[in-house]
Every structure is written in structure tokens, then in C-alpha cells.
Amino acid sequence: MLGDVVNRRWAWWVLAGVLVLTGAAWWVHLRKKTISLESRVAAAMQDEPHTMLWAWETPEDLRGLDVSRTGVAFLAGELRLADNVTVRPRMQPIALEPGTWVMAVVRVEPPAKFVDSEMLRRSTAQAIVSLTAQRGVRGVQVDFDATATQRDFYAAVLREVRRELPREMPLSMTALVSWCGANSWLRSLPVDEAVPMFFRMGGPAEERARRARNQNDVRAALCAGSVGVSTDEAWPPIGPRQRVYVFRAGPWTKEEIARVNGAGYVGLDHAELQGTTP
């Protein structure tokens, strides 16, 4: 009987050791997975700078920008969807430093009562390709806050855009943070990156300005290589390999260009500008 007790104790110790080793191996696996997620998109878009300034529908003079470290994602136009597509191209001038890495962004606005159709899918994709077919454009980004019922439409549009773009042209999309979980619907999309938007996420503006978000909910590979932030809100911690898209509510100033030239995206961090830490 004593032998049985010893054997049972030995079995429990062996089992405990196996569980500890399994847990350690799983932690290493998760750590490696996190690192690989962060670097995957950077490799897919390796020529694009790791700091990108969004230039929206305002007059912009970005001459003087250090193009060796910073690029520009400019609003090329807006699509308003209904039974057909109404195209509103960019109306405001934009001046760029020669050699700037340029991404053309198209904003998509659906109606309150959205009705999907094959014709609307094709027309939307064609409009995106047409708006972004501009001299000097090296990447395309689509900005569409699709609801759950609009995701099939959006996926079909992106597949068509991907087919129409040159093979070497990077295709990016903006993404709600809620899209970027472990079981993300983005997994099958033919895009090189999805940029989670860590601003305008709801709540009072004063709270958004001081309360930093985190990236704990970002699990989808497409979302892990980049982050979207704004100069007037607190930023989440940013990984060393992540590409940072920075939004400003209004034209970029010469002072801000000087700051980003000197310190990269850190020079535009809201917390740094306010003399606080997240």
C-alpha cells in the first residue's frame, strides 16, 4: 500500500512538472506570436515610412518634411453611396516635399438605409481605383466604418480593388479597434495592413485627451503592425516596429513639421506636447 501511495505522489509530481513546462512553452509561443504579429505588416509594406501624416480635406503645405523618415497619407476623395456612387474628389490644395512617400486615401460614406448590390460593389471599387490613380501615389488606403451588415459589401469591394491595382501597390484600410480581436472578420481580406484607429472612440473629448488607450484587444495579424492616433488625444503605447499614422484636426503647421523632423512621431505625441505622460 505504501508503494501505491509513493507511486501516486510520483505521478502527481510528474504531472505538475508537465503542466509547468507546458505553460512555459505556451507563454514562449504567445510571446513569439506577438512579436511576429507586430512585424508581419511592416515586412509586407517595408518601403513605406514608419511615420505617416494623414492630410485631410484642408489646405496643406507639407514642404520641408523630412521624407527619409515620414510619409503622407492624403485624402484623395470621398465616395457617397446610394443607388449609385457620388464621387467628391479632394477640393483643397496640398503641397508636398519632392520625394515624399505618398498614400492616397478614399473615404466611403454609406447612406442610413444601405442596400447592397453587385453594381454598387463594382462602381465603388472602380471609383476608388480611379481616385487613387494619381502620379506619385505609392499606396492606397480605404477608410470605411462598415457596420456588420455592410462587411460582405466592403470585403467584395476590397477584393475588386486589389485585382485592379498593380501587384506591387500596397493596399491599406483603416479599422475600428473592435474589428481587431482574435476572431477578426478581417482575416480573409486582401489587404496588407489594417490600421486600428485609437482616437474618436467615444466619450468626452477632455477624457479622450488625457486617458491613454491600450492595445490589449488587438489580436488580428493585420492590425498589429500599425496604429492610428491623433494629436489631440492620448496615445496607446506603441511598439518599435509599428507604423504610426497621425491625424490632425486641421492643417499641419510648420512647427509640427519641425517636431516630426526632429523626433519622428514622438514629436507629435499629445502627452509629450502637454508635458504629461500617458
GIPEQUI-V989328 format. One record per residue. N is the residue number from 1. RES is the residue in one letter. SS is DSSP state (hx for helix, st for strand, lp for the rest). PHI is phi in radians with two decimals (* if undefined). Layout:
BEGIN
[[N | RES | SS | PHI] [N | RES | SS | PHI]]
END
This chain:
BEGIN
[[1 | M | lp | *] [2 | L | hx | -1.05] [3 | G | hx | -1.09] [4 | D | hx | -1.12] [5 | V | hx | -1.10] [6 | V | hx | -1.06] [7 | N | hx | -1.11] [8 | R | hx | -1.15] [9 | R | hx | -1.08] [10 | W | hx | -1.08] [11 | A | hx | -1.11] [12 | W | hx | -1.13] [13 | W | hx | -1.13] [14 | V | hx | -1.09] [15 | L | hx | -1.08] [16 | A | hx | -1.10] [17 | G | hx | -1.10] [18 | V | hx | -1.10] [19 | L | hx | -1.12] [20 | V | hx | -1.11] [21 | L | hx | -1.12] [22 | T | hx | -1.12] [23 | G | hx | -1.09] [24 | A | hx | -1.12] [25 | A | hx | -1.11] [26 | W | hx | -1.16] [27 | W | hx | -1.10] [28 | V | hx | -1.08] [29 | H | hx | -1.07] [30 | L | hx | -1.14] [31 | R | hx | -1.10] [32 | K | hx | -1.11] [33 | K | hx | -1.13] [34 | T | hx | -1.09] [35 | I | hx | -1.12] [36 | S | hx | -1.18] [37 | L | hx | -1.10] [38 | E | hx | -1.15] [39 | S | hx | -1.66] [40 | R | hx | -1.07] [41 | V | hx | -1.24] [42 | A | hx | -1.01] [43 | A | hx | -1.22] [44 | A | hx | -1.20] [45 | M | lp | -2.23] [46 | Q | lp | -1.17] [47 | D | lp | -1.43] [48 | E | lp | -1.35] [49 | P | lp | -1.03] [50 | H | lp | -1.56] [51 | T | st | -2.19] [52 | M | st | -2.22] [53 | L | st | -1.68] [54 | W | st | -1.31] [55 | A | st | -2.04] [56 | W | lp | -1.57] [57 | E | lp | -1.39] [58 | T | lp | -2.45] [59 | P | lp | -1.07] [60 | E | st | -2.23] [61 | D | st | -2.17] [62 | L | st | -1.87] [63 | R | lp | -1.19] [64 | G | lp | 1.73] [65 | L | lp | -1.17] [66 | D | lp | -1.31] [67 | V | lp | -1.33] [68 | S | lp | -1.32] [69 | R | lp | -2.29] [70 | T | st | -2.39] [71 | G | st | -2.03] [72 | V | st | -2.29] [73 | A | st | -1.90] [74 | F | st | -1.81] [75 | L | st | -1.24] [76 | A | st | -1.47] [77 | G | st | 2.97] [78 | E | st | -2.25] [79 | L | st | -1.95] [80 | R | st | -1.89] [81 | L | st | -1.64] [82 | A | lp | -2.65] [83 | D | lp | -1.18] [84 | N | lp | -2.36] [85 | V | st | -1.93] [86 | T | st | -1.76] [87 | V | st | -1.73] [88 | R | st | -2.06] [89 | P | st | -1.20] [90 | R | lp | -0.98] [91 | M | lp | -1.84] [92 | Q | lp | -1.66] [93 | P | lp | -1.26] [94 | I | st | -2.47] [95 | A | st | -1.95] [96 | L | st | -2.12] [97 | E | lp | -1.18] [98 | P | lp | -0.96] [99 | G | lp | 1.55] [100 | T | lp | -1.11] [101 | W | lp | -1.34] [102 | V | st | -1.98] [103 | M | st | -2.04] [104 | A | st | -1.64] [105 | V | st | -1.94] [106 | V | st | -2.09] [107 | R | st | -1.61] [108 | V | st | -1.99] [109 | E | st | -2.09] [110 | P | lp | -1.49] [111 | P | lp | -1.37] [112 | A | lp | -1.07] [113 | K | lp | -1.89] [114 | F | lp | -1.49] [115 | V | lp | -2.18] [116 | D | lp | -1.31] [117 | S | lp | -2.81] [118 | E | hx | -1.10] [119 | M | hx | -1.13] [120 | L | hx | -1.16] [121 | R | hx | -1.06] [122 | R | hx | -1.13] [123 | S | hx | -1.13] [124 | T | hx | -1.15] [125 | A | hx | -1.08] [126 | Q | hx | -1.12] [127 | A | hx | -1.16] [128 | I | hx | -1.09] [129 | V | hx | -1.10] [130 | S | hx | -1.14] [131 | L | hx | -1.12] [132 | T | hx | -1.64] [133 | A | lp | -1.41] [134 | Q | lp | -2.11] [135 | R | lp | -1.05] [136 | G | lp | 1.55] [137 | V | st | -1.31] [138 | R | st | -2.04] [139 | G | st | -2.78] [140 | V | st | -2.19] [141 | Q | st | -2.32] [142 | V | st | -1.95] [143 | D | st | -2.07] [144 | F | lp | -2.58] [145 | D | lp | -1.49] [146 | A | lp | -1.15] [147 | T | lp | -1.37] [148 | A | hx | -1.01] [149 | T | hx | -1.35] [150 | Q | hx | -1.80] [151 | R | hx | -1.20] [152 | D | hx | -1.09] [153 | F | hx | -1.04] [154 | Y | hx | -1.09] [155 | A | hx | -1.05] [156 | A | hx | -1.13] [157 | V | hx | -1.09] [158 | L | hx | -1.11] [159 | R | hx | -1.11] [160 | E | hx | -1.19] [161 | V | hx | -1.06] [162 | R | hx | -1.05] [163 | R | hx | -1.14] [164 | E | hx | -1.48] [165 | L | lp | -1.34] [166 | P | lp | -0.99] [167 | R | lp | -0.97] [168 | E | lp | -1.45] [169 | M | lp | -1.38] [170 | P | st | -1.11] [171 | L | st | -2.07] [172 | S | st | -2.06] [173 | M | st | -2.50] [174 | T | st | -1.45] [175 | A | st | -2.54] [176 | L | lp | -1.16] [177 | V | hx | -1.04] [178 | S | hx | -1.15] [179 | W | hx | -1.40] [180 | C | hx | -1.76] [181 | G | lp | -1.30] [182 | A | lp | -1.08] [183 | N | lp | -1.83] [184 | S | lp | -1.13] [185 | W | hx | -1.30] [186 | L | hx | -1.34] [187 | R | hx | -0.98] [188 | S | hx | -1.62] [189 | L | lp | -1.40] [190 | P | lp | -1.51] [191 | V | lp | -2.03] [192 | D | lp | -1.54] [193 | E | st | -2.80] [194 | A | st | -2.17] [195 | V | st | -1.67] [196 | P | st | -1.19] [197 | M | st | -1.66] [198 | F | lp | -1.65] [199 | F | lp | -2.70] [200 | R | lp | 0.93] [201 | M | lp | -1.66] [202 | G | lp | 1.77] [203 | G | lp | 1.65] [204 | P | lp | -1.07] [205 | A | hx | -1.04] [206 | E | hx | -1.11] [207 | E | hx | -1.23] [208 | R | hx | -1.09] [209 | A | hx | -1.24] [210 | R | hx | -1.95] [211 | R | lp | -1.78] [212 | A | lp | -1.26] [213 | R | lp | -1.44] [214 | N | lp | -2.08] [215 | Q | lp | -1.85] [216 | N | lp | -1.08] [217 | D | lp | -1.49] [218 | V | lp | -1.47] [219 | R | lp | -2.17] [220 | A | lp | -1.27] [221 | A | hx | -1.04] [222 | L | hx | -1.11] [223 | C | hx | -1.59] [224 | A | lp | -1.46] [225 | G | lp | -1.64] [226 | S | st | -2.64] [227 | V | st | -2.64] [228 | G | st | -1.91] [229 | V | st | -2.35] [230 | S | st | -2.23] [231 | T | lp | -1.21] [232 | D | lp | -1.88] [233 | E | lp | -2.38] [234 | A | lp | -1.14] [235 | W | lp | -1.77] [236 | P | lp | -1.33] [237 | P | lp | -1.04] [238 | I | lp | -2.03] [239 | G | lp | -1.29] [240 | P | lp | -1.14] [241 | R | lp | -1.73] [242 | Q | lp | -1.38] [243 | R | st | -1.45] [244 | V | st | -2.03] [245 | Y | st | -1.73] [246 | V | st | -2.01] [247 | F | st | -1.79] [248 | R | lp | -2.29] [249 | A | lp | -1.43] [250 | G | lp | 2.37] [251 | P | lp | -1.14] [252 | W | lp | -1.24] [253 | T | lp | -1.75] [254 | K | hx | -1.09] [255 | E | hx | -1.12] [256 | E | hx | -1.20] [257 | I | hx | -1.07] [258 | A | hx | -1.11] [259 | R | hx | -1.16] [260 | V | hx | -1.24] [261 | N | hx | -1.13] [262 | G | hx | -1.46] [263 | A | hx | -2.25] [264 | G | hx | 1.22] [265 | Y | hx | -1.07] [266 | V | hx | -1.04] [267 | G | hx | -1.17] [268 | L | hx | -1.92] [269 | D | lp | -1.11] [270 | H | hx | -0.99] [271 | A | hx | -1.12] [272 | E | hx | -1.14] [273 | L | hx | -1.17] [274 | Q | hx | -1.52] [275 | G | lp | 1.29] [276 | T | lp | -2.21] [277 | T | lp | -2.03] [278 | P | lp | -1.03]]
END
